[in-house]
Each structure stands twice: as structure tokens, then as C-alpha cells.
Amino acid sequence: MSGFPENTLDYDVAIIGAGPAGTACALALRHSGLRVALLDKAQFPRDKVCGDAVPGQAFKALRQLDPAFVEQLWQLQPRDDVRDSRLVAPSGAGLTLQWKLPSFNSPRETFDAALLGLVRAHSDTTILENTVLKSLQVTPAAVHLHLAEGAELTCGVVVGCDGANSVVGRKLLPAPLDRAHHCAGVRAYYENVGGASSGTTEFFLSSDYLAGYVWLFPVGEGRCNVGLGMLSEIVSAHKVDLKETLTRVLATHPELAGRFAQARQLGPIVGFGLPLGGGRTRPISGGRFMLCGDAASLIDPLQGHGIDTAIQSGILAGAQAASCFEKQDFSAEFMRQYDARVEHKIGRKLAKSYRLMRFLSNKAWLVNAAVRLARVPGLKPWVQKAIG
Ligand SMILES: Cc1cc2nc3c(=O)[nH]c(=O)nc-3n(C[C@H](O)[C@H](O)[C@H](O)COP(=O)(O)OP(=O)(O)OC[C@H]3O[C@@H](n4cnc5c(N)ncnc54)[C@H](O)[C@@H]3O)c2cc1C
């Protein structure tokens, strides 16, 4: 049911972007009876610049929709199942933390195509690849989506899951770039990295790039995703060239230099933005629209993960869209329920994470002390809880 007398709209719900947020939203709507379209400018499988570490919370959220989704994702290849993380302090001291929730690393090219495969297999969603949203307009009766080459689609509700440079967000909730809540990240794939251990993700902190870290994540088939992320405020103030910095760190870091001596870089170092959560609460919805995932700035400021919050927010947006049609209420006021649920489930944790990231960002000595402290029997769980 569209709720419009003549049922003239092309779709009830249009989801823009088929990454983790958009596919989760489509999966959440699979039993709604609504006519759902999922648009993406890319043809899948497509790459996405990322560390490729899928957090345990992402699987937990998908399992709540249907445990079979998670079982299917766990068949993916290549992947590397994660048991623990090794944190290397600026002093060089290491600390290993075990994770309770099962998780894995898998190149986003593979993982996101598998998520889209779940949508194909388990829903009637119309999937439109190679479909670029250029602009959109919300009227009291409908949303008009302006696509490349002059095409137009109409829908009752639009869900903006179109990532860090969201067109939906820019057009409907424009906000200047806030570099204090934004990170820049670069990554490349490598093989033959010395001492890279399957099952362990590694994080290297340094006083040279605090408020960020170098990561080394095994992604299966002997390859590692290696990258550097840093707060955009610092990148901009110190004119940091992240690609050059990553190359230099891998060649000079006391531990990494030896481990990368025989490593082979596969493909270029590529970069992308990370809109961080935990800032001033701003609306992420309005009449007939919602934003999810990176489009809603939901990346964890301390660890830089956002696949989990993209999936969680996509599911919440799916539920809200269904309830709009049920109640025939598409008002900005009704949509605020979505903002409140995102704030409750995700926003508060991100705010805590942001405060901790800012607090630690210029205190290498404190990170060194925390790693030392965590080696004292009984104190490790406390440090692990603080990190999340
Ligand atoms: C360097 C780096 C490292 C990261 N490492 C990790 C990590 O290890 N673990 C983790 O959990 N998170 C990580 N993140 C964050 C993570 O990548 C994002 O939080 C996550 O991809 C958000 O999912 P999304 O669905 O909101 O957006 P995306 O995954 O960006 O998907 C958006 C989709 O929208 C499509 N799209 C965009 N514009 C349009 C348009 N105009 N018309 C149609 N389609 C459009 C795109 O093609 C894309 O498929 C990292 C990010 C970066 C940059």
C-alpha cells in the first residue's frame, strides 16, 4: 500500500546506496509489503576504501533480522576470522585484547556484494545498479529523485544510505564540514607482511599521529589491509600527506620497518573520509526522509568502525519507514522517532567514544601508561571496557 490515492508513485520507499546501511534497510523492509527500490551508482561487486574489519555488532544486528543471514556471510571467502587485537603503544609496548563477539575481516568488495546478495535472495526489492542520484526534492505528497541523464523516479519515503559524501544529506540537511568530527583515512593491500598473524588485528599508535592510528588487518589469502587514519583537524592544521606518512611509517617504525622489508604492495594507496559520530546532536531526518550510516555521521571516533552502526541505523530506518506507511504519517515530527532511536542505540556510545578519543589525542604518555597498567593482573578488563 502506498497511501497515495492514485498510487502513482514509482516506489513506496527508495533507498539510496547499497552499502551496509542500504542493504540492511532493504532487509529490514523485506516483510513490509512495501514497494522498495535500492539504488546505487556502482555495479557490484565494487570496492570501498575501508579497513575491512566487520565488527561483531554488525553480525549481532543482522542475526536479529534472521540468523540465516549471518550463517551465509560466514561462508564468505576471502575472510579472516578475528579472535583478538594487538594494540602497540607509542612506547612500543604491546597489549593483546580478546573479543567476545565473533567477527571477521573481508575485503569490502566481497562483503558488500554478499550483503546485496542477501537482499536479492530474501526480498522483493528492486535493485537498480549504475543508477546515480544527482539531486532530489521533497514535496508534501512525494519525493522526486533526479537521476543522471534526466531520468526521474518518485517515492513516498527516501532513505539516504549514500555514504560520506551523501547527496541526500547535502541537499536536505546541508552542514559545513566539521573537521573536529571528521577523519581522513588511507589504505592499501599488502602481501608477505612479516609476522602478520591470522586472527589478530593490529593497531599501532604513535606520538607522530595521535588522534589516529596505523592498522594492519589480515583479510585472508595471505593479504593484509594496511592503513592510516587521522583526525581531519590535525591533517589540515599540519598539512599532513597521509599517503606519504603511511609509506614513511611502514619504512621507519621500529617494529613495522622489519616486518615490511619483504612485503609487496598490491595496488595503490587510496583514501576516503570518515564522518565521525559523537558530535553535537543534529537531525538525521525530516519530512519523508532519513539518513543512515556515514550519511548520518555514525562512525565510532575512537576505533573508526562504521559498518556496524550503518547496519544498525539501516535496520532502524527500515522499521521507521514501515511505520510511516502504517500510520500514514510522513511528517518531520513523526520521523523524529527515528532520530531518538538512533541516539539511544548508537549516539550515546559514540559521544563517549568521542570524549575518550579527544582526551587521549595529545597524551602519548597516558596511552603508554594504560598499556602498562593493563598488564597488571585484573586491570585488563577495565582497559578493554574503556576502549569498547
Ligand atoms: C579508510 C577507512 C577505513 C575504515 N575502516 C573500517 C573498518 O575496518 N571497519 C568498519 O566497520 N568501518 C570502517 N570504516 C568506515 C566504513 O567504511 C563506513 O562506516 C561504512 O562503509 C558505512 O556504510 P554506509 O552503507 O553508510 O556507506 P558506504 O559503505 O559508503 O555505501 C554507500 C553507497 O552509496 C553509493 N552512493 C554514493 N553516492 C551515490 C549516489 N549519488 N547515487 C547512488 N548511489 C550512491 C555508493 O556507491 C556506495 O555503494 C572505514 C572507513 C575508511 C574511509
PDBQT file of the ligand as one rigid body, heavy atoms in Angstrom, charges set to zero:
ROOT
HETATM    1  C1  LIG A 401      39.995   4.393   5.413  1.00  0.00    +0.000 C 
HETATM    2  C2  LIG A 401      38.774   3.851   6.082  1.00  0.00    +0.000 A 
HETATM    3  C3  LIG A 401      38.868   2.728   6.909  1.00  0.00    +0.000 A 
HETATM    4  C4  LIG A 401      37.732   2.212   7.525  1.00  0.00    +0.000 A 
HETATM    5  N1  LIG A 401      37.821   1.046   8.253  1.00  0.00    +0.000 NA
HETATM    6  C5  LIG A 401      36.716   0.478   8.780  1.00  0.00    +0.000 A 
HETATM    7  C6  LIG A 401      36.775  -0.807   9.387  1.00  0.00    +0.000 A 
HETATM    8  O1  LIG A 401      37.797  -1.500   9.368  1.00  0.00    +0.000 OA
HETATM    9  N2  LIG A 401      35.637  -1.286   9.955  1.00  0.00    +0.000 N 
HETATM   10  C7  LIG A 401      34.460  -0.591   9.930  1.00  0.00    +0.000 A 
HETATM   11  O2  LIG A 401      33.453  -1.057  10.491  1.00  0.00    +0.000 OA
HETATM   12  N3  LIG A 401      34.366   0.611   9.313  1.00  0.00    +0.000 NA
HETATM   13  C8  LIG A 401      35.461   1.159   8.717  1.00  0.00    +0.000 A 
HETATM   14  N4  LIG A 401      35.353   2.351   8.032  1.00  0.00    +0.000 N 
HETATM   15  C9  LIG A 401      34.045   3.002   7.947  1.00  0.00    +0.000 C 
HETATM   16  C10 LIG A 401      33.140   2.253   6.960  1.00  0.00    +0.000 C 
HETATM   17  O3  LIG A 401      33.802   2.114   5.714  1.00  0.00    +0.000 OA
HETATM   18  C11 LIG A 401      31.823   3.031   6.785  1.00  0.00    +0.000 C 
HETATM   19  O4  LIG A 401      31.351   3.441   8.042  1.00  0.00    +0.000 OA
HETATM   20  C12 LIG A 401      30.749   2.175   6.108  1.00  0.00    +0.000 C 
HETATM   21  O5  LIG A 401      31.130   1.824   4.798  1.00  0.00    +0.000 OA
HETATM   22  C13 LIG A 401      29.419   2.946   6.072  1.00  0.00    +0.000 C 
HETATM   23  O6  LIG A 401      28.469   2.242   5.329  1.00  0.00    +0.000 OA
HETATM   24  P1  LIG A 401      27.336   3.036   4.503  1.00  0.00    +0.000 P 
HETATM   25  O7  LIG A 401      26.427   1.990   3.976  1.00  0.00    +0.000 OA
HETATM   26  O8  LIG A 401      26.792   4.131   5.344  1.00  0.00    +0.000 OA
HETATM   27  O9  LIG A 401      28.117   3.765   3.321  1.00  0.00    +0.000 OA
HETATM   28  P2  LIG A 401      29.014   3.158   2.136  1.00  0.00    +0.000 P 
HETATM   29  O10 LIG A 401      29.582   1.853   2.519  1.00  0.00    +0.000 OA
HETATM   30  O11 LIG A 401      29.950   4.249   1.755  1.00  0.00    +0.000 OA
HETATM   31  O12 LIG A 401      27.980   2.907   0.963  1.00  0.00    +0.000 OA
HETATM   32  C14 LIG A 401      27.395   3.990   0.291  1.00  0.00    +0.000 C 
HETATM   33  C15 LIG A 401      26.905   3.506  -1.075  1.00  0.00    +0.000 C 
HETATM   34  O13 LIG A 401      26.213   4.597  -1.690  1.00  0.00    +0.000 OA
HETATM   35  C16 LIG A 401      26.537   4.639  -3.052  1.00  0.00    +0.000 C 
HETATM   36  N5  LIG A 401      26.338   6.035  -3.498  1.00  0.00    +0.000 N 
HETATM   37  C17 LIG A 401      27.022   7.123  -3.096  1.00  0.00    +0.000 A 
HETATM   38  N6  LIG A 401      26.558   8.228  -3.699  1.00  0.00    +0.000 NA
HETATM   39  C18 LIG A 401      25.553   7.824  -4.510  1.00  0.00    +0.000 A 
HETATM   40  C19 LIG A 401      24.683   8.495  -5.424  1.00  0.00    +0.000 A 
HETATM   41  N7  LIG A 401      24.757   9.809  -5.599  1.00  0.00    +0.000 N 
HETATM   42  N8  LIG A 401      23.778   7.772  -6.107  1.00  0.00    +0.000 NA
HETATM   43  C20 LIG A 401      23.688   6.421  -5.924  1.00  0.00    +0.000 A 
HETATM   44  N9  LIG A 401      24.486   5.739  -5.085  1.00  0.00    +0.000 NA
HETATM   45  C21 LIG A 401      25.397   6.425  -4.388  1.00  0.00    +0.000 A 
HETATM   46  C22 LIG A 401      27.997   4.192  -3.121  1.00  0.00    +0.000 C 
HETATM   47  O14 LIG A 401      28.325   3.668  -4.401  1.00  0.00    +0.000 OA
HETATM   48  C23 LIG A 401      28.026   3.117  -2.027  1.00  0.00    +0.000 C 
HETATM   49  O15 LIG A 401      27.798   1.821  -2.539  1.00  0.00    +0.000 OA
HETATM   50  C24 LIG A 401      36.471   2.866   7.371  1.00  0.00    +0.000 A 
HETATM   51  C25 LIG A 401      36.366   3.979   6.542  1.00  0.00    +0.000 A 
HETATM   52  C26 LIG A 401      37.502   4.456   5.883  1.00  0.00    +0.000 A 
HETATM   53  C27 LIG A 401      37.381   5.635   4.953  1.00  0.00    +0.000 C 
ENDROOT
TORSDOF 0
